[in-house]
Amino acid sequence: MSSDEQRMTEWLAHPSEFGEPPVEIQEIHREVTDWPLADRKVEIVLYRYQMEDGHVGIGMTGPVTWSFLGEGVLDGLSYDEMKRAYAGWYVSFLAVQQHTGEEQKFDARRRELSEKLRAANENFIEITEFQPVGNLLFYAYREKRGSEEITIATDQERPREYDAGSKFLKLPVLYNYIGSLFFEGHL
């Protein structure tokens, strides 16, 4: 078992995760890539694993070991899209850790933004995600388009639309959005 596979297995077996090692684990992708906040390229490795209860997931080792734990949340994503989701999660995770204890301030900012969006857009429904990262603000909201609803993720400069059936809505859409901005050179 490689050291990366061992790290993934230990992470899955941690009591805060599944509490037991996977019954199967297989490396499915390995690459050296840029990574948020890293001063050099890093190696990431994706693993498909199956747990005793039948749960199948895809985890990552590299600058961090992690797995999204929802059923099928990465289904239909390419390896590049998975990498973007993990990078977006990583940025969001670090931002949340940095701003612990500032929930009231963020709630006030979110309410203020919601009021502005509602006043400027009669099709606005609600903010679904809100993530300050340093001086940047990323958020996603839903709006009505005819008989359909769409989700828009933005940093207030580069909005991206995701239709209701988008494969990127199985996870918080900001993971895809922030990760994409990073790999496109906007962050």
Contact map, one row per residue, 1 for C-alpha under 8 A:
1110110000000000000000000000000000000000000000000000000000000000000000000000000000000000000000000000000000000000000000000000000000000000000000000000000000000000000000000000000000000000000
1111110000000000000000000000000000000000000000000000000000000000000000000000000000000000000000000000000000000000000000000000000000000000000000000000000000000000000000000000000000000000000
1111111000000000000000000000000000000000000000000000000000000000000000000000000000000000000000000000000000000000000000000000000000000000000000000000000000000000000000000000000000000000000
0111111100000000000000000000000000000000000010000000000000001100000000000000000000000000000000000000000000000000000000000000000000000000000000000000000000000000000000000000000000000000000
1111111110000000000000001010000000000000000000100000000000000000000000000000000000000000000000000000000000000000000000000000000000000000000000000000000000000000000000000000000000000000000
1111111111000000000000000000000000000000000000000000000000000000000000000000000000000000000000000000000000000000000000000000000000000000000000000000000000000000000000000000000000000000000
0011111111100000000000000000000000000000000000000000000000001000100000000000000000000000000000000000000000000000000000000000000000000000000000000000000000000000000000000000000000000000000
0001111111110000000000000000000000000000000000100000000000111000110000000000000000000000000000000000000000000000000000000000000000000000000000000000000000000000000000000000000000000000000
0000111111111000000011001000000000000000000000000000000000000000000000000000000000000000000000000000000000000000000000000000000000000000000000000000000000000000000000000000000000000000000
0000011111111100000010000000000000000000000000000000000000000000000000000000000000000000000000000000000000000000000000000000000000000000000000000000000000000000000000000000000000000000000
0000001111111100100000000000000000000000000000000000000000000000110000000000000000000000000000000000000000000000000000000000000000000000000000000000000000000000000000000000000000000000000
0000000111111100111111000000000000000000000000000000000000000000000000000000000000000000000000000000000000000000000000000000000000000000000000000000000000000000000000000000000000000000000
0000000011111110111111000000000000000000000000000000000000000000000000000000000000000000000000000000000000000000000000000000000000000000000000000000000000000000000000000000000000000000000
0000000001111111111100000000000000000000000000000000000000000000000000000000000000000000000000000000000000000000000000000000000000000000000000000000000000000000000000000000000000000000000
0000000000001111111100000000000000000000000000000000000000000000000000000000000000000000000000000000000000000000000000000000000000000000000000000000000000000000000000000000000000000000000
0000000000000111111000000000000000000000000000000000000000000000000000000000000000000000000000000000000000000000000000000000000000000000000000000000000000000000000000000000000000000000000
0000000000111111111000000000000000000000000000000000000000000000000000000000000000000000000000000000000000000000000000000000000000000000000000000000000000000000000000000000000000000000000
0000000000011111111110000000000000000000000000000000000000000000000000000000000000000000000000000000000000000000000000000000000000000000000000000000000000000000000000000000000000000000000
0000000000011111111110000000000000000000000000000000000000000000000000000000000000000000000000000000000000000000000000000000000000000000000000000000000000000000000000000000000000000000000
0000000000011110011111000000000000000000000000000000000000000000000000000000000000000000000000000000000000000000000000000000000000000000000000000000000000000000000000000000000000000000000
0000000011011000011111100000000000000000000000000010000000000000000000000000000000000000000000000000000000000000000000000000000000000000000000000000000000000000000000000000000000000000000
0000000010011000000111111000000000000000000000001111000000000000000000000000000000000000000000000000000000000000000000000000000000000000000000000000000000000000000000000000000000000000000
0000000000000000000011111000000000000000000000001111000000000000000000000000000000000000000000000000000000000000000000000000000000000000000000000000000000000000000000000000000000000000000
0000000000000000000001111100000000000000000000001110000000000000000000000000000000000000000000000000000000000000000000000000000000000000000000000000000000000000000000000000000000000000000
0000100010000000000001111110000000000000000000111100000000000000000000000000000000000000000000000000000000000000000000000000000000000000000000000000000000000000000000000000000000000000000
0000000000000000000000011111000000000000000000111000000000000000000000000000000000000000000000000000000000000000000000000000000000000000000000000000000000000000000000000000000000000000000
0000100000000000000000001111110000000000000011110000000000000000000000000000000000000000000000000000000000000000000000000000000000000000000000000000000000000000000000000000000000000000000
0000000000000000000000000111110000000000000011110000000000000000000000000000000000000000000000000000000000000000000000000000000000000000000000000000000000000000000000000000000000000000000
0000000000000000000000000011111000000000000011100000000000000000000000000000001000000000000000000000000000000000000000000000000000000000000000000000000000000000000000000000000000000000000
0000000000000000000000000011111100000000001111000000000000000000000000000000000000000000000000000000000000000000000000000000000000000000000000000000000000000000000000000000000000000000000
0000000000000000000000000000111110000000001110000000000000000000000000000000000000000000000000000000000000000000000000000000000000000000000000000000000000000000000000000000000000000000000
0000000000000000000000000000011111000000111100000000000000000000000000000000000000000000000000000000000000000000000000000000000000000000000000000000000000000000000000000000000000000000000
0000000000000000000000000000001111100000111100000000000000000000000000000000000000000000000000000000000000000000000000000000000000000000000000000000000000000000000000000000000000000000000
0000000000000000000000000000000111110101110000000000000000000000000000000000000000000000000000000000000000000000000000000000000000000000000000000000000000000000000000000000000000000010000
0000000000000000000000000000000011111101110000000000000000000000000000000000000000000010000000000000000000000000000000000000000000000000000000000000000000000000000000000000000000000000000
0000000000000000000000000000000001111100000000000000000000000000000000000000000000000010011000000000000000000000000000000000000000000000000000000000000000000000000000000000000000000100000
0000000000000000000000000000000000111110000000000000000000000000000000000000000000000000000000000000000000000000000000000000000000000000000000000000000000000000000000000000000000000000000
0000000000000000000000000000000001111111110000000000000000000000000000000000000000000000000000000000000000000000000000000000000000000000000000000000000000000000000000000000000000000000000
0000000000000000000000000000000000001111100000000000000000000000000000000000000000000000000000000000000000000000000000000000000000000000000000000000000000000000000000000000000000000000000
0000000000000000000000000000000001100111110000000000000000000000000000000000000000000000000000000000000000000000000000000000000000000000000000000000000000000000000000000000000000000000000
0000000000000000000000000000000111100111111000000000000000000000000000000000000000000000000000000000000000000000000000000000000000000000000000000000000000000000000000000000000000000000000
0000000000000000000000000000000111100101111100000000000000000110000000000000000000000000000000000000000000000000000000000000000000000000000000000000000000000000000000000000000000000000000
0000000000000000000000000000011110000000111110000000000000000110000000000000000000000000000000000000000000000000000000000000000000000000000000000000000000000000000000000000000000000000000
0000000000000000000000000000011110000000011111000000000000011110000000000000000000000000000000000000000000000000000000000000000000000000000000000000000000000000000000000000000000000000000
0001000000000000000000000011111000000000001111100000000000011100000000000000000000000000000000000000000000000000000000000000000000000000000000000000000000000000000000000000000000000000000
0000000000000000000000000011110000000000000111110000000001111000000000000000000000000000000000000000000000000000000000000000000000000000000000000000000000000000000000000000000000000000000
0000100100000000000000001111100000000000000011111000000001110000000000000000000000000000000000000000000000000000000000000000000000000000000000000000000000000000000000000000000000000000000
0000000000000000000000001111000000000000000001111100000111100000000000000000000000000000000000000000000000000000000000000000000000000000000000000000000000000000000000000000000000000000000
0000000000000000000001111100000000000000000000111110000111100000000000000000000000000000000000000000000000000000000000000000000000000000000000000000000000000000000000000000000000000000000
0000000000000000000001111000000000000000000000011111011110000000000000000000000000000000000000000000000000000000000000000000000000000000000000000000000000000000000000000000000000000000000
0000000000000000000011110000000000000000000000001111111100000000000000000000000000000000000000000000000000000000000000000000000000000000000000000000000000000000000000000000000000000000000
0000000000000000000001100000000000000000000000000111111000000000000000000000000000000000000000000000000000000000000000000000000000000000000000000000000000000000000000000000000000000000000
0000000000000000000000000000000000000000000000000011111000000000000000000000000000000000000000000000000000000000000000000000000000000000000000000000000000000000000000000000000000000000000
0000000000000000000000000000000000000000000000000111111100000000000000000000000000000000000000000000000000000000000000000000000000000000000000000000000000000000000000000000000000000000000
0000000000000000000000000000000000000000000000000111111110000000000000100000000000000000000000000000000000000000000000000000000000000000000000000000000000000000000000000000000000000000000
0000000000000000000000000000000000000000000000011110011111000000000000110000000000000000000000000000000000000000000000000000000000000000000000000000000000000000000000000000000000000000000
0000000000000000000000000000000000000000000000011100001111100000001110110100000000000000000000000000000000000000000000000000000000000000000000000000000000000000000000000000000000000000000
0000000000000000000000000000000000000000000001111000000111110000001100000100000000000000000000000000000000000000000000000000000000000000000000000000000000000000000000000000000000000000000
0000000100000000000000000000000000000000000001111000000011111000111100000000000000000000000000000000000000000000000000000000000000000000000000000000000000000000000000000000000000000000000
0000000100000000000000000000000000000000000111100000000001111101111000000000000000000100000000000000000000000000000000000000000000000000000000000000000000000000000000000000000000000000000
0001001100000000000000000000000000000000000111000000000000111111110000000000000000000000000000000000000000000000000000000000000000000000000000000000000000000000000000000000000000000000000
0001000000000000000000000000000000000000011110000000000000011111100000000000000000000000000000000000000000000000000000000000000000000000000000000000000000000000000000000000000000000000000
0000000000000000000000000000000000000000011100000000000000001111100000000000000000000000000000000000000000000000000000000000000000000000000000000000000000000000000000000000000000000000000
0000000000000000000000000000000000000000000000000000000000011111110000000000000000000000000000000000000000000000000000000000000000000000000000000000000000000000000000000000000000000000000
0000001100100000000000000000000000000000000000000000000000111111111000000000000000000000000000000000000000000000000000000000000000000000000000000000000000000000000000000000000000000000000
0000000100100000000000000000000000000000000000000000000000111001111100000000000000000000000000000000000000000000000000000000000000000000000000000000000000000000000000000000000000000000000
0000000000000000000000000000000000000000000000000000000011110000111110000000000000000000000000000000000000000000000000000000000000000000000000000000000000000000000000000000000000000000000
0000000000000000000000000000000000000000000000000000000011100000011111001000000000000000000000000000000000000000000000000000000000000000000000000000000000000000000000000000000000000000000
0000000000000000000000000000000000000000000000000000000010000000001111101000000000000000000000000000000000000000000000000000000000000000000000000000000000000000000000000000000000000000000
0000000000000000000000000000000000000000000000000000000000000000000111111000000000000000000000000000000000000000000000000000000000000000000000000000000000000000000000000000000000000000000
0000000000000000000000000000000000000000000000000000001110000000000011111000000000000000000000000000000000000000000000000000000000000000000000000000000000000000000000000000000000000000000
0000000000000000000000000000000000000000000000000000000110000000000001111110000000000000000000000000000000000000000000000000000000000000000000000000000000000000000000000100000000000000000
0000000000000000000000000000000000000000000000000000000000000000000111111110000000000000000000000000000000000000000000000000000000000000000000000000000000000000000000000110000000000000000
0000000000000000000000000000000000000000000000000000000011000000000000011111100001000000000000000000000000000000000000000000000000000000000000000000000000000000000000100100000000000000000
0000000000000000000000000000000000000000000000000000000000000000000000011111100000000000000000000000000000000000000000000000000000000000000000000000000000000000000000100000000000000000000
0000000000000000000000000000000000000000000000000000000000000000000000000111110000000000000000000000000000000000000000000000000000000000000000000000000000000000000000100000000000000000000
0000000000000000000000000000000000000000000000000000000000000000000000000111111111000000000000000000000000000000000000000000000000000000000000000000000000000000000000100000000000000000000
0000000000000000000000000000000000000000000000000000000000000000000000000001111111000000000000000000000000000000000000000000000000000000000000000000000000000000000000000000000000000000000
0000000000000000000000000000100000000000000000000000000000000000000000000000111111100000000000000000000000000000000000000000000000000000000000000000000000000000000000000000000000000000000
0000000000000000000000000000000000000000000000000000000000000000000000000000111111110000000000000000000000000000000000000000000000000000000000000000000000000000000000000000000000000000000
0000000000000000000000000000000000000000000000000000000000000000000000000000111111111000000000000000000000000000000000000000000000000000000000000000000000000000000000000000000100000000000
0000000000000000000000000000000000000000000000000000000000000000000000000100111111111100000000000000000000000000000000000000000000000000000000000000000000000000000000000000000000000000000
0000000000000000000000000000000000000000000000000000000000000000000000000000001111111110000000000000000000000000000000000000000000000000000000000000000000000000000000000000000000100000000
0000000000000000000000000000000000000000000000000000000000000000000000000000000111111111000000000000000000000000000000000000000000000000000000000000000000000000000000000000001101110010000
0000000000000000000000000000000000000000000000000000000000000000000000000000000011111111100000000000000000000000000000000000000000000000000000000000000000000000000000000000001100100000000
0000000000000000000000000000000000000000000000000000000000010000000000000000000001111111110000000000000000000000000000000000000000000000000000000000000000000000000000000000001000100000000
0000000000000000000000000000000000110000000000000000000000000000000000000000000000111111111000000000000000000000000000000000000000000000000000000000000000000000000000000000001001100000000
0000000000000000000000000000000000000000000000000000000000000000000000000000000000011111111100000000000000000000000000000000000000000000000000000000000000000000000000000000011111110000000
0000000000000000000000000000000000000000000000000000000000000000000000000000000000001111111110000000000000000000000000000000000000000000000000000000000000000000000000000000011000100000000
0000000000000000000000000000000000010000000000000000000000000000000000000000000000000111111111000000000000000000000000000000000000000000000000000000000000000000000000000000000000000000000
0000000000000000000000000000000000010000000000000000000000000000000000000000000000000011111111100000000000000000000000000000000000001000000000000000000000000000000000000000000001000000000
0000000000000000000000000000000000000000000000000000000000000000000000000000000000000001111111110000000000000000000000000000000000101000000000000000000000000000000000000000001000000000000
0000000000000000000000000000000000000000000000000000000000000000000000000000000000000000111111111000000000000000000000000000000000000000000000000000000000000000000000000000000000000000000
0000000000000000000000000000000000000000000000000000000000000000000000000000000000000000011111111100000000000000000000000000000000000000000000000000000000000000000000000000000000000000000
0000000000000000000000000000000000000000000000000000000000000000000000000000000000000000001111111110000000000000000000000000000000111100000000000000000000000000000000000000000000000000000
0000000000000000000000000000000000000000000000000000000000000000000000000000000000000000000111111111000000000000000000000000000000000000000000000000000000000000000000000000000000000000000
0000000000000000000000000000000000000000000000000000000000000000000000000000000000000000000011111111000000000000000000000000000000000000000000000000000000000000000000000000000000000000000
0000000000000000000000000000000000000000000000000000000000000000000000000000000000000000000001111111000000000000000000000000000000000000000000000000000000000000000000000000000000000000000
0000000000000000000000000000000000000000000000000000000000000000000000000000000000000000000000111111110000000000000000000000000000000000000000000000000000000000000000000000000000000000000
0000000000000000000000000000000000000000000000000000000000000000000000000000000000000000000000011111111000000000000000000000000000000000000000000000000000000000000000000000000000000000000
0000000000000000000000000000000000000000000000000000000000000000000000000000000000000000000000000011111000000000000000000000000000000000000000000000000000000000000000000000000000000000000
0000000000000000000000000000000000000000000000000000000000000000000000000000000000000000000000000011111111000000000000000000000000000000000000000000000000000000000000000000000000000000000
0000000000000000000000000000000000000000000000000000000000000000000000000000000000000000000000000001111111100000000000000000000000000000000000000000000000000000000000000000000000000000000
0000000000000000000000000000000000000000000000000000000000000000000000000000000000000000000000000000011111110000000000000000000000000000000000000000000000000000000000000000000000000000000
0000000000000000000000000000000000000000000000000000000000000000000000000000000000000000000000000000011111111000000000000000000000000000000000000000000000000000000000000000000000000000000
0000000000000000000000000000000000000000000000000000000000000000000000000000000000000000000000000000011111111100000000000000000000000000000000000000000000000000000000000000000000000000000
0000000000000000000000000000000000000000000000000000000000000000000000000000000000000000000000000000001111111110000000000000000000000000000000000000000000000000000000000000000000000000000
0000000000000000000000000000000000000000000000000000000000000000000000000000000000000000000000000000000111111111000000000000000000000000000000000000000000000000000000000000000000000000000
0000000000000000000000000000000000000000000000000000000000000000000000000000000000000000000000000000000011111111100000000000000000000000000000000000000000000000000000000000000000000000000
0000000000000000000000000000000000000000000000000000000000000000000000000000000000000000000000000000000001111111110000000000001001000000000000000000000000000000000000000000000000000000000
0000000000000000000000000000000000000000000000000000000000000000000000000000000000000000000000000000000000111111111000000000000000000000000000000000000000000000000000000000000000000000000
0000000000000000000000000000000000000000000000000000000000000000000000000000000000000000000000000000000000011111111100000000000000000000000000000000000000000000000000000000000000000000000
0000000000000000000000000000000000000000000000000000000000000000000000000000000000000000000000000000000000001111111110000000000000000000000000000000000000000000000000000000000000000000000
0000000000000000000000000000000000000000000000000000000000000000000000000000000000000000000000000000000000000111111111000000011000000000000000000000000000000000000000000000000000000000000
0000000000000000000000000000000000000000000000000000000000000000000000000000000000000000000000000000000000000011111111100000000000000000000000000000000000000000000000000000000000000000000
0000000000000000000000000000000000000000000000000000000000000000000000000000000000000000000000000000000000000001111111110000000000000000000000000000000000000000000000000000000000000000000
0000000000000000000000000000000000000000000000000000000000000000000000000000000000000000000000000000000000000000111111111001000000000000000000000000000000000000000000000000000000000000000
0000000000000000000000000000000000000000000000000000000000000000000000000000000000000000000000000000000000000000011111111111100000000000000000000000000000000000000000000000000000000000000
0000000000000000000000000000000000000000000000000000000000000000000000000000000000000000000000000000000000000000001111111100000000000000000000000000000000000000000000000000000000000000000
0000000000000000000000000000000000000000000000000000000000000000000000000000000000000000000000000000000000000000000111111100000000000000000000000000000000000000000000000000000000000000000
0000000000000000000000000000000000000000000000000000000000000000000000000000000000000000000000000000000000000000000011111111000000000000000000000000000000000000000000000000000000000000000
0000000000000000000000000000000000000000000000000000000000000000000000000000000000000000000000000000000000000000000001111111000000000000000000000000000000000000000000000000000000000000000
0000000000000000000000000000000000000000000000000000000000000000000000000000000000000000000000000000000000000000000001001111100000000000000000111000000000000000000000000000000000000000000
0000000000000000000000000000000000000000000000000000000000000000000000000000000000000000000000000000000000000000000011001111110000000000000011110000000000000000000000000000000000000000000
0000000000000000000000000000000000000000000000000000000000000000000000000000000000000000000000000000000000000000000001000011111000000000000011110000000000000000000000000000000000000000000
0000000000000000000000000000000000000000000000000000000000000000000000000000000000000000000000000000000000000000010000000001111100000000000011100000000000000000000000000000000000000000000
0000000000000000000000000000000000000000000000000000000000000000000000000000000000000000000000000000000000000100010000000000111111000000001111000000000000000000000000000000000000000000000
0000000000000000000000000000000000000000000000000000000000000000000000000000000000000000000000000000000000000000000000000000011111000000001111000000000000000000000000000000000000000000000
0000000000000000000000000000000000000000000000000000000000000000000000000000000000000000000000000000000000000000000000000000001111100000001110000000000000000000000000000001010000000000000
0000000000000000000000000000000000000000000000000000000000000000000000000000000000000000000000000000000000000100000000000000001111110000111100000000000000000000000000000000000000000000000
0000000000000000000000000000000000000000000000000000000000000000000000000000000000000000000100100000000000000000000000000000000011111000111000000000000000000000000000000000000000000000000
0000000000000000000000000000000000000000000000000000000000000000000000000000000000000000000000100000000000000000000000000000000001111111110000000000000000000000000000000000000000000000000
0000000000000000000000000000000000000000000000000000000000000000000000000000000000000000001100100000000000000000000000000000000000111111110000000000000000000000000000000000000000000000000
0000000000000000000000000000000000000000000000000000000000000000000000000000000000000000000000100000000000000000000000000000000000011111100000000000000000000000000000000000000000000000000
0000000000000000000000000000000000000000000000000000000000000000000000000000000000000000000000000000000000000000000000000000000000011111100000000000000000000000000000000000000000000000000
0000000000000000000000000000000000000000000000000000000000000000000000000000000000000000000000000000000000000000000000000000000000011111110000000000000000100000000000000000000000000000000
0000000000000000000000000000000000000000000000000000000000000000000000000000000000000000000000000000000000000000000000000000000001111111111000000000000000110000000000000000000000000000000
0000000000000000000000000000000000000000000000000000000000000000000000000000000000000000000000000000000000000000000000000000000001111001111100000000000011110000000000000000010001000000000
0000000000000000000000000000000000000000000000000000000000000000000000000000000000000000000000000000000000000000000000000000001111100000111110000000000011100000000000000000010000000000000
0000000000000000000000000000000000000000000000000000000000000000000000000000000000000000000000000000000000000000000000000000001111000000011111000000001111000000000000000000110000000000000
0000000000000000000000000000000000000000000000000000000000000000000000000000000000000000000000000000000000000000000000000001111110000000001111100000001110000000000000000000000000000000000
0000000000000000000000000000000000000000000000000000000000000000000000000000000000000000000000000000000000000000000000000001111100000000000111110000111100000000000000000000000000000000000
0000000000000000000000000000000000000000000000000000000000000000000000000000000000000000000000000000000000000000000000000011110000000000000011111000111100000000000000000000000000000000000
0000000000000000000000000000000000000000000000000000000000000000000000000000000000000000000000000000000000000000000000000011100000000000000001111111110000000000000000000000000000000000000
0000000000000000000000000000000000000000000000000000000000000000000000000000000000000000000000000000000000000000000000000010000000000000000000111111110000000000000000000000000000000000000
0000000000000000000000000000000000000000000000000000000000000000000000000000000000000000000000000000000000000000000000000000000000000000000000011111100000000000000000000000000000000000000
0000000000000000000000000000000000000000000000000000000000000000000000000000000000000000000000000000000000000000000000000000000000000000000000011111100000000000000000000000000000000000000
0000000000000000000000000000000000000000000000000000000000000000000000000000000000000000000000000000000000000000000000000000000000000000000000011111110000000000000100000000000000000000000
0000000000000000000000000000000000000000000000000000000000000000000000000000000000000000000000000000000000000000000000000000000000000000000001111111111000000000001100000000000000000000000
0000000000000000000000000000000000000000000000000000000000000000000000000000000000000000000000000000000000000000000000000000000000000000000001111001111100000000111100000000000000000000000
0000000000000000000000000000000000000000000000000000000000000000000000000000000000000000000000000000000000000000000000000000000000000000000111100000111110000000111100000000000000000000000
0000000000000000000000000000000000000000000000000000000000000000000000000000000000000000000000000000000000000000000000000000000000000000000111100000011111000011110000000000000000000000000
0000000000000000000000000000000000000000000000000000000000000000000000000000000000000000000000000000000000000000000000000000000000000000011110000000001111100011110000000000110010000000000
0000000000000000000000000000000000000000000000000000000000000000000000000000000000000000000000000000000000000000000000000000000000000000011100000000000111111111000000000000000010000000000
0000000000000000000000000000000000000000000000000000000000000000000000000000000000000000000000000000000000000000000000000000000000000001111000000000000011111110000000000000000000000000000
0000000000000000000000000000000000000000000000000000000000000000000000000000000000000000000000000000000000000000000000000000000000000000110000000000000001111110000000000000000000000000000
0000000000000000000000000000000000000000000000000000000000000000000000000000000000000000000000000000000000000000000000000000000000000000000000000000000001111110000000000000000000000000000
0000000000000000000000000000000000000000000000000000000000000000000000000000000000000000000000000000000000000000000000000000000000000000000000000000000001111111000000000000000000000000000
0000000000000000000000000000000000000000000000000000000000000000000000000000000000000000000000000000000000000000000000000000000000000000000000000000000111111111100000000000000000000000000
0000000000000000000000000000000000000000000000000000000000000000000000000000000000000000000000000000000000000000000000000000000000000000000000000000000111000111110000000000000010000000000
0000000000000000000000000000000000000000000000000000000000000000000000000000000000000000000000000000000000000000000000000000000000000000000000000000011110000011111000000000000000000000000
0000000000000000000000000000000000000000000000000000000000000000000000000000000000000000000000000000000000000000000000000000000000000000000000000000011110000001111111011000000000000000000
0000000000000000000000000000000000000000000000000000000000000000000000000000000000000000000000000000000000000000000000000000000000000000000000000000111000000000111111000000000000000000000
0000000000000000000000000000000000000000000000000000000000000000000000000000000000000000000000000000000000000000000000000000000000000000000000000001111000000000011111001000000000000000000
0000000000000000000000000000000000000000000000000000000000000000000000000000000000000000000000000000000000000000000000000000000000000000000000000000000000000000011111101000000000000000000
0000000000000000000000000000000000000000000000000000000000000000000000000000000000000000000000000000000000000000000000000000000000000000000000000000000000000000011111111100000000000000000
0000000000000000000000000000000000000000000000000000000000000000000000000111100000000000000000000000000000000000000000000000000000000000000000000000000000000000000011111100000000000000000
0000000000000000000000000000000000000000000000000000000000000000000000000000000000000000000000000000000000000000000000000000000000000000000000000000000000000000010001111111100100000000000
0000000000000000000000000000000000000000000000000000000000000000000000000000000000000000000000000000000000000000000000000000000000000000000000000000000000000000010111111111100000000000000
0000000000000000000000000000000000000000000000000000000000000000000000011100000000000000000000000000000000000000000000000000000000000000000000000000000000000000000001111111100000000000000
0000000000000000000000000000000000000000000000000000000000000000000000001000000000000000000000000000000000000000000000000000000000000000000000000000000000000000000000011111101000000000000
0000000000000000000000000000000000000000000000000000000000000000000000000000000000000000000000000000000000000000000000000000000010000000000000000000000000000000000000011111111100000000000
0000000000000000000000000000000000000000000000000000000000000000000000000000000000000000000000000000000000000000000000000000000000000000000100000000000010000000000000011111111110000000000
0000000000000000000000000000000000000000000000000000000000000000000000000000000000000001100000000000000000000000000000000000000010000000011100000000000010000000000000000001111111100000000
0000000000000000000000000000000000000000000000000000000000000000000000000000000000011111100100000000000000000000000000000000000000000000000000000000000000000000000000000011111111100000000
0000000000000000000000000000000000000000000000000000000000000000000000000000000010011001000000000000000000000000000000000000000000000000000000000000000000000000000000010001111111110000000
0000000000000000000000000000000000000000000000000000000000000000000000000000000000000001000000000000000000000000000000000000000000000000000000000000000011000001000000000000111111111000000
0000000000000000000000000000000000000000000000000000000000000000000000000000000000010011001000000000000000000000000000000000000000000000010000000000000000000000000000000000011111111100000
0000000000000000000000000000000000000000000000000000000000000000000000000000000000111111100000000000000000000000000000000000000000000000000000000000000000000000000000000000011111111110000
0000000000000000000000000000000000000000000000000000000000000000000000000000000000010001000000000000000000000000000000000000000000000000000000000000000000000000000000000000000111111111000
0000000000000000000000000000000000000000000000000000000000000000000000000000000000000000000000000000000000000000000000000000000000000000000000000000000000000000000000000000000011111111111
0000000000000000000000000000000000010000000000000000000000000000000000000000000000000000000000000000000000000000000000000000000000000000000000000000000000000000000000000000000001111111111
0000000000000000000000000000000001000000000000000000000000000000000000000000000000010000000000000000000000000000000000000000000000000000000000000000000000000000000000000000000000111111110
0000000000000000000000000000000000000000000000000000000000000000000000000000000000000000000000000000000000000000000000000000000000000000000000000000000000000000000000000000000000011111111
0000000000000000000000000000000000000000000000000000000000000000000000000000000000000000000000000000000000000000000000000000000000000000000000000000000000000000000000000000000000001111111
0000000000000000000000000000000000000000000000000000000000000000000000000000000000000000000000000000000000000000000000000000000000000000000000000000000000000000000000000000000000001111111
0000000000000000000000000000000000000000000000000000000000000000000000000000000000000000000000000000000000000000000000000000000000000000000000000000000000000000000000000000000000001101111
